[in-house]
Amino acid sequence: MPQLRQNIITGEWVVIAPERAKRPSDFIETHAEDPTRLDDSPFAVGSKAWQHRVKNADTKYTYTVQNFYPAFVVDAKMCETRSFYPEHSFYRAKPAVGDHEVVVIKDVDATLYSLSVTVLEDLLLAYQSRFITMAKNPGIEFIACIYNHGPKAGASIRQAHGQIFASPIVPNYIQLELDGSQRYYNNNGINVFEDLVTHEKREKVRVIVENDYFLVFTFYAARFPFETWIVPKQPGGHFANINKTVRHAAASALHQVLARLNHTLKGPSVNFWIHCLPTAIAESKFYRWHIEIAPRVSGYGGYELGSGVIIDIASPEKAAEYLKDET
């Protein structure tokens, strides 16, 4: 039967309605033709993107380039909106000044599900390096590292690549997490992510992968079928501050989740993103950086869009059971 579940961090409600889809095969995507063939990828070494890559940003397996169609621009003169209160001060607007870069895996044949632990670790290193550089800009409030794979996840180029958005605002959902995490800490005297790790380890029903530094589990109040979180066991609000050992452990955990999604759902479109503290906050007792993974195997209808309450047609417990089954 359908069940309402509340996100312990943000307070948002979701509906879990697993009767609508009961088997992994119900979620397998009918793959559309890839928008860009690998043999004519605009990100190939030697391409226009390669020739305009960001200086001193290469890692062994990646290079970084400014997004040719940025959501946030470095030069304020490129923004159409100058006024903070346009149209006779009725609305509020501000220039979308910041940065928007693409981190490209150099191997033209690489796609997300083919990346090794070593290459994923190198991708995280590139994210880290660019994050640290962007954070030096005093106008930047938040830096988002994201990855889109597949048509349903918004990827228009097949070659493996991630993106980094540096914005002059704290995004809406991050603010919800920050507010909820602080509220939980004020009420309970403990970091909500620490409690999440302790609780999920005890219950076991949603845990998929565990290593010395991370616990990986399907999220109790999932917004997407098979939504999975990679949460550090140790405190720390900034992804940019992790060391090589933790970075390797994060890459290993991410690789295992992707392999299980690939096995169970046959390489679905997927997004993942890294949530962390805003740049102006040095550290926090109540927040912890983490990775959220969202397979894009279902869409939102009118109820979701009109109410803001998501209906997830997969039980997180059943999703974990499927993802743990590697047979």
Secondary structure, DSSP 4 states (H G I P E B T S, - for coil): --EEEE-TTT--EEEE-GGG--SGGGG---PPPPSS-GGG-TTSTTSHHHHTBPTT---SSEEEEE-SS-SSBS-GGG-S---SSHHHHTS-----BSEEEEEEES-TT--GGG--HHHHHHHHHHHHHHHHHHTTSTT--EEEEEEEESGGGT----S-EEEEEEESS--HHHHHHHHHHHHHHHHHSS-HHHHHHHHHHHH-TTEEEE-SSEEEEE-TT-SSTT-EEEEESS-BS-GGG--HHHHHHHHHHHHHHHHHHHHHHSS--EEEEEE---TT----SS-B-EEEEEE--S---HHHHHHS-EEE-S-HHHHHHHHH---
